[in-house]
């Protein structure tokens, strides 16, 4: 059942959207589950963002979503895009706190 739920079209409909961000939310993107932005596309976009903002103090891409290992239908994603799930975690509260420290508006 676990294998079938990861390789059948059923897994496509249950894929989650993954939020990725930099430390202050200036780069904030949702990697759309199923179809849409891919992890590779998000990484390319982040590299472009860093090239356009060379003075950012923190050049780390963070995952702004919590890991849910109990969702066995996404284990295939964990294998295919392992690096997405090993990114350091940052909460929305931490992003807002970083924005306040830098004098940026609360909305991003």
ABEGO torsion letter per residue (X at the ends): XAAAAAABAAAAAABBBBBBBBAAGABBBBBBBGBEBBAAAAAAAAAAAAAABAABABABBBBABBBBAABAAAAAAAAABAAAAABBBBBAAAAAAAAAAAGBBABX
